[in-house]
């Protein structure tokens, strides 16, 4: 196991609890004998246990972004009204992951393949067995979190009353698969990666820097760079932006954990629940679903999200207008959260 990484601590990410859901058998045939989920909550579960909101996390991210920007009494995700549960996805560095698992048989590059469905099965067990929740008022998430929202709505339609996938599709596209492969290759091509047996994430700094630049190329829109929006973020030049945000963010992360998440991102596909029939899978959804693509998103373009939503009975599409692109999910543009809050408040009011 690599040396301890300060990125994956409560001091960096904010408070969370590690909750064991026991033995988790995986879709790809592996097993995690003691699967622990890193869970952060806000608010109080009411006596009827019907005010729970679940938030899965996105690629490279944790619950931190949600608590920093999306959750609060001034937001739709209001902890004075709802019991909000943010569950870090398996392999993200906080929940059971290559960098922290105690079992030497699955540490580092030996970590098993995880599917989006494995995350959702684990989360369902958590909310039912640990919290005693049978119905979710809302499942909401962005990017890979949105992939989990779609999976939740298809796999557990009787549990999910409302669903809000933000900037993510129900079935990953070939283009997005290829893009994600470049992120993988940027890491694994670094000699310091050593087949995943590196002693520290700092040994893979060059690969993580390449990963950062590729992520930035597609994650931030062409308009973001043309208009020098990064200057409004306090970083005057493109180099300032690389040095001040993108590279420090990525070089702090664990490579094997990023690879675990990237592999499942590539293969996100709710059609696996219906023998490859996407229309049949999405036709099962009974949740009130509002899909929220971001206007300048190059990971999950509006047309791809809208095509998936068109297969869901009664679903709506609410385009979030933001020049930043996919990375608008970090709420760096002051116009982003008001749009998200408005859409979520309308959905929760129904």
FENHUFEN-V786528 format. One record per backbone hydrogen bond with DSSP energy under -0.5 kcal/mol. NH is the residue of the N-H (numbers start at 1). CO is the residue of the C=O. E is the energy in kcal/mol with one decimal. If there is no record, write none. Layout:
NH/CO/E, NH/CO/E
//
This chain:
3/199/-2.5, 6/4/-0.6, 8/5/-1.7, 9/6/-0.5, 9/7/-1.0, 12/9/-0.7, 13/9/-2.9, 14/10/-2.0, 17/39/-3.0, 19/17/-0.7, 19/37/-2.6, 21/35/-2.8, 24/32/-3.0, 25/23/-0.6, 26/30/-2.7, 29/26/-1.8, 32/24/-2.5, 33/31/-0.6, 35/22/-2.8, 35/32/-0.5, 36/34/-0.6, 37/19/-2.8, 39/17/-3.2, 39/37/-0.7, 40/86/-2.4, 42/84/-1.9, 44/79/-0.5, 49/46/-1.3, 53/83/-2.6, 54/138/-2.5, 55/85/-3.0, 57/87/-0.8, 61/58/-1.4, 65/62/-0.7, 66/62/-0.5, 67/63/-2.2, 68/64/-2.3, 69/65/-2.3, 70/65/-0.5, 70/66/-1.9, 71/66/-1.8, 72/77/-2.1, 75/72/-2.1, 77/70/-0.7, 78/76/-2.0, 79/77/-0.6, 81/78/-1.9, 82/78/-2.5, 83/51/-2.6, 84/42/-3.0, 84/82/-0.8, 85/53/-3.2, 86/40/-3.2, 86/84/-0.5, 87/55/-1.7, 87/85/-0.6, 88/38/-2.5, 88/86/-0.6, 91/96/-1.8, 92/89/-1.7, 96/36/-2.9, 100/97/-1.3, 101/97/-1.8, 104/102/-0.7, 106/103/-1.9, 107/104/-0.6, 108/98/-2.3, 110/107/-2.0, 111/108/-1.7, 118/115/-0.6, 119/115/-1.5, 120/116/-2.0, 121/117/-2.5, 122/118/-2.3, 123/119/-2.6, 124/120/-2.6, 125/121/-2.0, 126/122/-2.1, 127/123/-2.7, 128/124/-2.0, 129/125/-2.8, 130/125/-0.6, 130/126/-2.0, 131/126/-1.3, 133/127/-3.0, 135/49/-0.5, 136/159/-3.2, 137/52/-1.9, 137/135/-0.5, 138/52/-1.1, 139/162/-1.7, 140/54/-2.4, 141/164/-1.4, 143/166/-2.3, 145/142/-2.5, 147/143/-1.9, 148/144/-1.6, 149/145/-1.7, 150/146/-2.6, 151/147/-1.9, 152/148/-2.5, 153/149/-2.5, 154/150/-1.9, 155/151/-3.0, 156/152/-2.7, 157/154/-0.5, 159/156/-1.5, 160/156/-1.6, 161/136/-2.4, 161/159/-0.7, 162/136/-0.6, 163/288/-2.1, 164/139/-2.6, 166/141/-3.0, 166/164/-0.6, 167/165/-0.6, 167/292/-1.8, 172/268/-3.2, 177/173/-2.3, 178/174/-2.3, 179/175/-2.4, 180/176/-2.5, 181/177/-1.7, 182/178/-1.4, 182/179/-0.6, 183/179/-1.2, 184/180/-1.9, 185/181/-2.9, 186/182/-1.9, 187/183/-1.1, 187/184/-0.6, 188/184/-2.6, 189/185/-1.9, 190/187/-1.4, 193/190/-2.5, 194/190/-0.5, 194/191/-1.0, 196/193/-1.7, 197/194/-1.6, 198/193/-0.8, 203/200/-1.8, 204/201/-1.6, 205/202/-1.3, 208/204/-2.4, 209/205/-2.0, 210/206/-2.1, 211/207/-2.4, 212/208/-2.1, 213/209/-2.0, 214/210/-2.3, 215/211/-2.6, 216/212/-2.3, 217/213/-2.0, 218/214/-1.6, 219/215/-2.7, 220/216/-1.8, 221/324/-1.9, 224/323/-0.5, 225/221/-1.3, 226/222/-2.7, 227/223/-2.5, 228/225/-0.9, 229/224/-2.5, 231/228/-1.9, 232/229/-1.3, 233/229/-0.6, 233/230/-0.7, 234/231/-1.6, 235/230/-2.3, 236/234/-0.6, 241/237/-2.0, 242/238/-2.3, 243/239/-3.0, 244/240/-2.7, 245/241/-1.9, 246/241/-1.5, 247/242/-2.2, 248/242/-0.5, 249/245/-2.1, 250/246/-2.1, 251/247/-2.8, 252/248/-0.7, 253/250/-1.7, 255/253/-0.5, 258/254/-2.1, 259/255/-2.4, 260/256/-2.0, 261/257/-2.1, 262/258/-2.7, 263/259/-2.3, 264/260/-1.4, 265/261/-2.4, 266/262/-2.5, 267/263/-1.0, 268/265/-1.6, 270/170/-2.2, 272/269/-1.5, 273/270/-2.1, 274/271/-2.1, 275/272/-0.6, 276/271/-2.5, 277/271/-0.6, 277/274/-1.9, 278/276/-1.0, 281/277/-2.2, 282/278/-2.8, 283/279/-1.7, 284/281/-1.4, 285/282/-1.3, 288/161/-2.6, 289/287/-1.0, 290/163/-2.4, 291/316/-2.8, 292/165/-2.8, 295/320/-2.8, 296/322/-0.8, 297/294/-2.0, 298/218/-0.6, 304/301/-0.6, 305/301/-1.9, 306/302/-3.0, 307/303/-1.9, 308/304/-1.5, 309/305/-2.5, 310/306/-2.0, 311/308/-1.6, 312/309/-1.9, 313/311/-0.5, 315/312/-2.0, 316/289/-2.3, 318/291/-3.0, 319/317/-0.5, 320/293/-3.2, 321/319/-0.7, 322/320/-0.7, 325/322/-0.7, 327/219/-2.4, 328/325/-2.1, 329/326/-1.8, 330/327/-2.0, 331/328/-2.8, 334/332/-0.5, 336/333/-2.2, 337/333/-0.6, 339/335/-0.8, 339/336/-0.7, 340/336/-1.8, 341/337/-3.3, 342/338/-2.1, 343/339/-2.1, 344/340/-2.6, 345/341/-2.7, 346/342/-2.0, 347/343/-2.0, 348/344/-2.9, 349/345/-1.6, 350/346/-0.7, 350/347/-0.9
//
